[in-house]
Amino acid sequence: MYLGIDIGGTKTLIALFTKRGRVIRRKKFRTPQGSNTFIQELENNLKRFAKFKVRSVVVAIPGLVQKNYSVKFGNRKWDNIDIFTPVKNLFDCPIWFENDANLAALFESYRLPGKTVFLTFSTGIGGGVAEKNHILPESNQFEPGHKLYQYNGEVKEWEDIAAASAIENYYHVDRATDLRKKPVLEDIAKRIYLGLPDVVKEYHPDTIVLGGPMGKIFKLYVKYLPNDLGVKYRRPKRPNESVIYGCYIYAKQKERE
């Protein structure tokens, strides 16, 4: 069996996979603000999985991975916290750390032809680049959300225009996925399209997967996206669980190396 741990800014998901990739047990808990509290919560929740024979563990980190265990979180000031030790104390097996967007890109691109760019439109805009079922090196420097664009007479970062959080703020709604009116969907498509030409120019993908919360309403706005970039737009296979399933694929790949 394989264990995936997806550490997010608001929630942490732990999932136990069979050899064939079926989830047989999972646990989700709110990610605490403090790093010490988080480590304790993680240990407590991992204990219920310790009785299983786990071949390897993959931990998805929302930030930089350094030396496979010392990590820098993008959305928390948790620099260089040790997650490796509490996991190793419970599981005597290989433990791997990888950026969460890279793992999502790995899963969403799996078995697709050519190169795939995965974009997640959530609190910000992140993503990864994958090809031939592997994360590409350029994925580690992939930060499309910080590029500047002009929209509605203002120059802002792309993620301040097209991230789910930005759209929610603009339309004064709790969830961007609740938006359904045609003019609003046309506006969403324009916001998302702003950065796509630069992504295509720099990475030359065959497919762009539009994920995060905006991936849930992909079918509603995709018809308003200009189809002039020579790429195929795709909805994510698992909008809420791309990362955790990427953990499983990554574990299998590491086992074969």
N, C-alpha and C positions, 0 to 999 in steps of 0.2 A: 504494500500500500504506500501511497504518497500523501504527504501533508502539505497543504498550501496555506499561507498566512498572508492575507491582504490587509495591510495597515493603512487606513485612510484617515483623512482629517476629521471626519465625524464618526466613522464606524470602523471596526476591525472585524474581518470575517476569517474564520478558520474552517477549512474543508478537508475531509479525508476522502481520497480517491482510491478506487480499486486499480488494479493493473491496467484495466481496459478503459479507465477514465470515467467511471461512474461515481458520483458523489454518494457515499453511504452515511455520512454524518457531517453535520455542520453546526457552527456556533457563531453567532454575531453578537458583538457588544459595543457599546458606545466608547469611542476612544477618549480617555481622560485628557485633561489639559496638561497635567504635570507628568514628566517623564517617569518619575519614581512610582507614581500611582499606576501609570500605564504598564510598567514592567510587572508590578504585582498583579494587576488584572490579567495580563497576558499569561503569567505563570498559572494562575488559578484556573483559567479557562483551558489551558493546554493539558492540565492534569487529567482531564476526562478522556484525552486521546492517548495517554501514555501506555495504556494497556494493549494497544494495537502494535503489530509488528510493522513499523514504518521503515521503508527502504531509504527515503531521503525527504528532506524538508526544504521548501522554497519559500522565502520570505520576500514579499513585495513591499518596497519602500517608496514613499512619495517624495523622493529627493535623491541625493547623491549616495552612491554606494562606494565605500572606501575600505580596501583590504578585506572585503567579504564579511566584515562584521561591524566596523566602526562607521556609523552612518550620519548623514546630515539631512534632516527633514526639511522639505521645501516649505511646508506650511506651519511648522512648529520650531521654536528655538530649542531644539533638542540635539545640539551638536555633539557628535562623538559619544552617543550612548551605546552601551553594550547590550545588544539583544542576543548576541550569539550565546553567551554563557547560560542564561536561563533556558534557552531552547536545548542546548547541548546537555544540560543536566537531566533533561527528561527523555531525550531521544539520542541513542547511540548510533548515529548514522550521519552521512554527509549532510551539511546544511549550506544552502546557497542563498545569496541575497542578490536581488536585481531591482532596478527601477520599475515602478508599477506601470508606467505608460509603455515601457519597452515590452513588458509581459503581455499587456493588452494588445499591442501591435502584433506580437508573435501569434497569439491565439486568433485574432481576427484576420490575419493574413494566411493562416495555415491552409495549405493545399490550394491557394489561389495562384494563378499563373502570373509571372512577372513580378514587378516590385509593387509593394503596397505601402501607402502612407495611412496610418491610423491617426485620427484627430479626435480628441475628446473635448466637447464643449460643456463645461460644468462651471465650477467656481472661476476657473480661468480657461485657457486653451493650451492643451499640451498634446503629446502624442509620441509616436515612434515610427521607425522605418524598418521594414522587414522584406526579405526576399528569399525564395527557396527554403522556406520554413525556418529561417534564422534571423535573429536581430542583427541589423547592420551596424557597423561602428559609428556611422554618422548619426544614428539614433540618439547617442549620448549627448550630442550638441543640438538636438532638435528643440527649439524654443520658438515656435511660430507665433505664439500669443503676444509676444513683446514687440512685434513689428508695428510701425506707425502707419495709420491710414486716415483719410479724411472722410467723415460721414456726418451728414446733417450740419455741415458748416463747421465742424470741430475736428481737430486732429487728435486722435487717441490711439492707444495700443489696440490691436485687433481684439484682444480678450475683453477690453472695456467696451467693445461694440457688440461682439457676437457671442460671448460666453453666456451660458444659461443664466448666470447671476446678473449679468448686464441687461439681458432681455427682461428678466423679472423686474429689475429696478425701473426700467424704462416704462414698462406697461403696468407697473404696480400690482403684480400678481405674486402669489406665493410660489407657484410652479409654472415655469415656462411651458411645460408639457400640457397645460390646460388650455393654451391658446389655440383657437380653431378658425377664426374668421379669415377669409381670403386676403384682405389687405394686410393683415398682421403676418400671415404666412409668407406673403410676397416680400414684406420687409425683412423677415427672418432670413429668407433666402438671399437677399441682397447683402445682409450683414455677414452671413457665412461665406458668400462668394468673394468678398473683398480680398481675403488673403489667399484664396486658392490659386490664382495665377502665379503668385510668387512661389508657392509650395511646388507647383508643377515645374516651374522654370528651374528651381534649384535641385529638385530630387528626381524629376522625370518618372513619376509613378505610372503604372498601368491602372491602378485602382486606388481610390480614396475612400476610406471607411469613415463615416461621420458618426462618432459615438458620443458617450456621455448622455445626459438627459435629452439633448437634442436628437440623439439617435432614436429615442422612443417615438418621436413624431416625424421621423425621416420621410415616411410615405406621404405626409401631408404637405411638406414644403419642397420636396425634391423636384416636382414638376415645374417649379418656378426658378430652379437653378439653371443658369445658362449652360448649354452643353457644347461649349466651344473650345474646351481645353484638351480634347483627345483622351480623356480618362473616363473610367467608369465609376460612378458613385454607388456605394453600397451601404445598406443598413447593417449595423453590427449584429452578429449572430446571437450574442448575449449582451444586451446593453448594460445590464447591471452586474454581470459576472465575467466580463472579458478578462480581468486581471487574474481572478482565482483560477480560471481554466488555463490561462497562460502559465501559471505556476506548475500545473500538471505537465503541460507539454515541455516546459523547461526542465523539469525533473527527469522526464524520460530521455531528453536529449543528453543531459549530463551523465546519465547512467550509461549511455552508449559510447561516450567519449573515452 
